[in-house]
Amino acid sequence: MSLAIAIMAAGKGTRLKSKRPKVLHEIGGKSLLEHVIAAAAQIVLPKDIYVIVGHEAERVKASVAANEVQFVLQTEQRGTGHAIQCAREQIKGYDSLIVLSGDAPLIRPETIARMRDFHIEQQAAMTVLTACPQEPQGYGRILRRSANSPEITAIIEQKALTPDQLKIPEINSGIYAFATAPLLASLDSLQPNNSQGELYLTDMAGQLVAAGQRVVAIQSTNSTEVLGANTIAEMMQLDAAMRADATRKLMASGVTIFRPETVTIDAGVTVGADTIIEPFVQLLGQSKIGTDCRIRSYSVIENSTVADGVLVRQGCIIGDSIIDTGAMIGPYAHIRPGSEIGEGAHVGNFVETKKVKLGKGSKANHLTYLGDADIGPGTNIGAGTITCNYDGVDKHKTIIGNGVFVGSDSTLVAPISIGDGAFIGAGSCITEDVPADALALGRGRQVIKADWAKTKGPHCKVRT
């Protein structure tokens, strides 16, 4: 059986009061649409996923182009039924179609697969995914043929519910499976019989039943996953639900998370067993944290790889970088993109790195800026050292060898190379290459003028 998935992503989301298209708002570190595409991509190939775009279509397409999905343009946004009409040519060659909502980001692949299998088993023309949330207000209700029957007779919108129907707990999620042939045969019969003057897929249930087709419903095992969001506040509730689920899964796999309600962990993050995450940590993007690490409070790690046994002390910021086994970072270090901190290396208080390779066991413990530098193993970078990597036009590289000792408050003016085992005297400004095992000094000679302070110093009158 050939299967396509259509994702509704054409709407404006006017109730959000935002210029950004609704499906591009983010929860869990990804846009709503990216979450739905990720779930769909575990069921079918990207070439069989059709994202129906309309409002700010080019912006939406650009945001998810890397997923290699297909796009269908709904020039006028005239409802979900009209959206499928726009996709008629793309879907007509498939046996079945699943319709997902681009603003329901918690949908799970296993639920989509379960609905697909149920749809095939029931030989249905239409299958509706339903749920029984604690608060069904605002959702259409499902009318089943009988209490235990999988068949339904209609979906009744909230505004049309009778007092008795208001008591029905089972809602329509807006997620459907269709047999493509009967869907396309009935699609043009949809009528805009609503205050918005739009064509709704919801009405297909009644039309197909009236035509003698089989329409069934399957209930989600987790009512939260079908929920969408119409306001920023509702979206943040979805974000909280997704992040709470992420922390539960990590703790179930052996990760210790203190005060998990304070921790922010994106959907793409992985963490190894026996790692400890303290309160108010943020693990973002596609970060990968190894085993036996400790990430201390207020640290932010984004799109970075942290190997096993790493200690990240309080208040560190690490972005697009690699931290090797047993390294120690911080407190209050800033590891900027392109940095590679070697095995057992130390990057300490208020040290900033950018495009730096810091070798195994090397140390830069205090108040230092290292940019565009390759630093060998066993090297010590003294407090206050700066690699002067920018000449006002171009960036230049500093190369520091193995076992080098760079004295405190040194200024290394790139491009420059310092050989293995060399020593740089404290307070030096180094502008020329330093050979291996040499001592380099680049500072003015100290001059002492005896008794100067008694006769010439700014406080001499006070002293007399």
C-alpha angles and dihedrals in degrees: 000000000000115000133192128187121213119197119201107226106142102098130106100221092218093177089067090068088221135127089217117092109259096240091055094061110108137234126168091011097300136079117264089249094051090056092052093046090050091054093046092048090064089061104040138009118272090251088064095052114093117193110200108214133183121139107066088350097176092051092050093046092050092051094059102026091112089067090068093225125151124252134218120193119224099189094186118037101226101152140287094293091054089049091059090046087058089053095049096112094047097050103037093091094058127087094218140018131204117201118206131182116241091214097053098083100167095068110128126221090230090057092051090049092048091052091047093052092046091049091054094043092051092045087225131172089213134014121193122204108220138182141190106224122182090249113036093172112132096023130104115250131232120238109203122199088238136349096269099029121112088211121095129199101200149344112235118203118231094251092054098049120123118222090261093048090052086069092061107110097196115094136193110249095197089239115119146172120212138187097234100222098058090039093056092042091057100033097093091051092069112116129203093238096155139084091261093054091229136137113246129199086212088076091059090079093063093040094051093046090050088052091054095255124141115253118182140175134219121194122228115239089220115045093194094067095067096051122113130192131240098176136040089248091055090047091055089052088058089047091053091049092050094047093046088053090050093053092047091053092048093049090048088056094054104273117135113220117181114209093358091189088069096048123092114210121171123222094250096055124110125195128188126232121276093025114135121217117192127209122293096018119146120209107184143181116353097337118158118204119191132218127289094018126140118213108191127212124297095012119139120205118183129182091338137129117230114187128214123301097015122152116210108187126208123309101006124153116208121178133177092341143119124238114192130216118303096002120149120218129189152287095236097354122153113214104188128198119301096025121139113192110196132229112296093357122147125222108178147180115351094343117151124200131184125179090346131150107204111191130231112295094359120142137214101167108163143039098325138143117210115179130168094356140139111208121186128224123287095021124142120212111198126225116284096018117153131193104211096213101161126068095184094270110037139024118240134196132245118206118196119182135217123303095005121159114211111191122226121282094017122157115210110195111206142257087055141130127209116196129228116288095009124147125219114201117235115268094019127148104211117197102157133060115273118218122229116283092008128131113230123197123180108170139099119271115260113250122196121199109193118229092359092133092057094057109019107021121112091247098046094111091055091050092052 
